[in-house]
Amino acid sequence: MKRVTGIGGIFFKAKDPAALAAWYRDHLGLDVAGWNGAIFEWGGEGSPAGMTIWSPFAADTDYMAPGTASFMVNFRVADLGALLAALRAEGCNVLDTFETSEQGKFGWVIDPEGNKVELWEPAAEKPEKDQA
């Protein structure tokens, strides 16, 4: 079974997410959106299209709980249900929460050092409508 297929996002806590995002925009050239994050699109000839998201969160966010770190990595996965089942069978600390949205399916596991890891199966691409 293929497990991780890429990095979907890097999320981290910041004292002032808007100011930090502005610094990255002004000094490193990130194309920061109104939600204070940036999307890096990737893929090319012979490679599937995709994206990696960079996003600061408020320092008091509970999105990374019960993880103990100030960051969280989001990994793209091919089959979230199968991977979560395999991780449970291997004795990993898989969280009971599971979410589905228009972006896809999300699940979480805690690594041995207490870091929350987000696993993301992107939503299936919608076929383009025929151009008439």
Secondary structure, DSSP 8 states (H G I E B T S, - for coil): ---EEEEEEEEEEESSHHHHHHHHHHHH-----TTS-EEEEE--TTS--EEEEEEEEETT--TTTT--SSEEEEEEES-HHHHHHHHHHTT-EEEEEEEEETTEEEEEEE-TTS-EEEEEEE----------
